[in-house]
Amino acid sequence: MTAELVRGQNHPLSQARLEVRVSAGRPIVAGATLSDEQGRVRGVEWVAHPGAPTLPGLEVSKQAAADHRLAFDLDALPGTVHRVSVLLALPAGVGGPVRFGAVAAPFVAVTGLDGVEVASYTITGLDTESAVVALELYRRQGVWKVRAVGQGYAGGLAELLTDQGLSEARQLAGSINEAVAQGLARSVSAPPPRTADADRSRQAAASAPGPDQPYAAPQGAPGTVPPQSPYDAPGPQGATVPQTGYPGGPAQPDPSAVTQPSAPTGGPVDYSHPGRQAAAPPPPAPTAPPAAPGQPAQPVAGDATGWSMEERLYNQVWGMFEDLARTTAAYRSAVDFADSRMEQELDKVLSDPRGRIGGQGDAAREAAQAKRAGLVDQARAALDRDLAQLAAEAEVVEPALPAAYASWDNPVWHGYRVPMEIPMALRLGDLRLPESENLSIPMLVRLPLERGLWIDSGRAGLDDPLTDSDELRRLAMDTAVAHAARLLAVYPAGEFTVHVIDPAGSGASSLAPLVRSGVLDAPPAAGAAGVGEVLARLTQRVDLVQMAVRGGVADSLPPDLDTAEQLLIVNDFPHGFDDRAVTQLRYLADEGPAVGVHLMMVADREDAAAYGPLLDPLWRSLLRLTPVPDDHLTDPWVGHAWTYEPALVPPGSQVLQQVLSQVAAARRSWNR
């Protein structure tokens, strides 16, 4: 099994010949340094980088790339080498981001030559740093181990190499950046990114290491920059991406924005959220009477900063998520402290032979256990107080949520009307922790979608061994349909199009609401010919829009091109998909979101195991969701394992059919 490391954790290596695979979502520089027993790099000849990619027992990439494979033969390293540091850096002077806080959290994995992962690490918590030591492979008592480091440097490669004792650090950093710039000049440039400062949704999204992180941070906060937010981020099934500040203060500017060209706005291919405010929102107006002394404040819906009630509610939900994460972390920390203190006191008693027997030893044990129980009771009382306050807030907030944020059983859906504007976010489910089984926080993802969704139809990670595989596949498809219906419902008529690929027709029963209502432009594609036709059409659309945006000629797109945002639902992958189709899916997952094409995979990762590591970037680029409650999501602050529960239509409810019928009628009127 893969060891999913956290910062500072190590793991033994049983193989000498290894690969370190890096996935960052955009071009970065990868290199490595060799160090002696004191951790010092003896000279430039001990540094592998794009300008000098090969050393004895080590080879790195020759240019900046979004994905890297670094090869290691630990037995071939010089005997004086005791540590190998894997370095990552953002290319300097090429018009890209200048800090890791503005890109997705890099993911690194140590694998064997057969592609099987030994250990992995997602580097979270970076902000102004432009270079980072990702991993260390080090020798201890003749045994090689890997350690997750994640040490960042705001001064870039020069500061990093200086810290490792290299006197020529600045000159070497300059030569590395020059070699990278020459390599990038020979490569095909990526499409220009969309504006960062003018669009909050481009600045607030999230990470996940191993597990996904589920929340996108809202705008602005006085004073400090918050930890990275977990919604919408690539990683090993997820990772972190840039965020803004907390509510209530000025937005945190993105230094990379001044060097990045912006896509045209207001044209036919502008897929940023319309009308985003760049300035800090006003503080909320007081709407509740002051609390009595010693009593908690009365919760009020929309009691957060924002330019609109929708934004205030989003920020309030995000704040509830953070509050629950932090109060639970405080409780768990207190319990750990109580356990540690009790163990220390018991060890002290047992270290004295006279205290091991007789009444004195028993009394000491009882006293230690009583102290532990008292500390835990105090911590639990504080947790219960905070949970009660959050529960009271949830009771007020939930009924006030707009349709895009509301659960399917919320009465707001019974008064549903097709909207005229795109909402700020979309509810994909609920999140809870073991200590708060009766309190759930809505899981909201920002719109437009920054990454695709993966509805996991497999049994991996499920505790119940009796779970029926066919039932899981049906539930996964039901979940996908519920998410697709919600997306259709919250977009204005004609601004969102859904395509379905169902090669063998196994999802027909779940897809029936979409098909019967007429919200699909075409029936679900079946068979090899249908799969190929849909993928070719969407791939061509991505190519055309990319070229138009890159060339600044968006108005010259073919008049029959559907410029609405597109969602492709893919059922039962990889059955019925050849190598070409797999390549096209990976392309759509990587390049589609920037030009309004989004992917929703309904698949069991184990079914695609025959492709080996080829599809690993695909899975990591998608936000993994499950059709049944599962604790695979983490928060960006303390890494709690949150239980995700999908937003499904209650059994017997007709709300989905009613909503889809209105969407279909609006689409017909719009197409006239």
Secondary structure as GFF3:
##gff-version 3
##sequence-region A 1 672
A	DSSP	beta_strand	3	4	.	.	.	ID=ss1
A	DSSP	beta_strand	10	12	.	.	.	ID=ss2
A	DSSP	beta_strand	17	35	.	.	.	ID=ss3
A	DSSP	three_ten_helix	44	46	.	.	.	ID=ss4
A	DSSP	beta_strand	47	48	.	.	.	ID=ss5
A	DSSP	beta_strand	54	55	.	.	.	ID=ss6
A	DSSP	beta_strand	58	59	.	.	.	ID=ss7
A	DSSP	beta_strand	65	73	.	.	.	ID=ss8
A	DSSP	three_ten_helix	74	76	.	.	.	ID=ss9
A	DSSP	beta_strand	83	89	.	.	.	ID=ss10
A	DSSP	three_ten_helix	100	102	.	.	.	ID=ss11
A	DSSP	beta_strand	107	111	.	.	.	ID=ss12
A	DSSP	beta_strand	117	122	.	.	.	ID=ss13
A	DSSP	beta_strand	131	140	.	.	.	ID=ss14
A	DSSP	beta_strand	143	153	.	.	.	ID=ss15
A	DSSP	alpha_helix	156	163	.	.	.	ID=ss16
A	DSSP	alpha_helix	169	185	.	.	.	ID=ss17
A	DSSP	three_ten_helix	200	202	.	.	.	ID=ss18
A	DSSP	three_ten_helix	255	258	.	.	.	ID=ss19
A	DSSP	alpha_helix	309	350	.	.	.	ID=ss20
A	DSSP	three_ten_helix	353	355	.	.	.	ID=ss21
A	DSSP	alpha_helix	358	400	.	.	.	ID=ss22
A	DSSP	three_ten_helix	411	415	.	.	.	ID=ss23
A	DSSP	beta_strand	425	432	.	.	.	ID=ss24
A	DSSP	three_ten_helix	434	436	.	.	.	ID=ss25
A	DSSP	beta_strand	441	446	.	.	.	ID=ss26
A	DSSP	beta_strand	453	456	.	.	.	ID=ss27
A	DSSP	alpha_helix	469	490	.	.	.	ID=ss28
A	DSSP	beta_strand	496	501	.	.	.	ID=ss29
A	DSSP	alpha_helix	508	517	.	.	.	ID=ss30
A	DSSP	alpha_helix	527	551	.	.	.	ID=ss31
A	DSSP	three_ten_helix	554	556	.	.	.	ID=ss32
A	DSSP	beta_strand	565	573	.	.	.	ID=ss33
A	DSSP	alpha_helix	579	591	.	.	.	ID=ss34
A	DSSP	three_ten_helix	593	595	.	.	.	ID=ss35
A	DSSP	beta_strand	597	603	.	.	.	ID=ss36
A	DSSP	three_ten_helix	605	615	.	.	.	ID=ss37
A	DSSP	alpha_helix	616	621	.	.	.	ID=ss38
A	DSSP	beta_strand	623	625	.	.	.	ID=ss39
A	DSSP	beta_strand	630	634	.	.	.	ID=ss40
A	DSSP	beta_strand	641	646	.	.	.	ID=ss41
A	DSSP	alpha_helix	655	671	.	.	.	ID=ss42
###
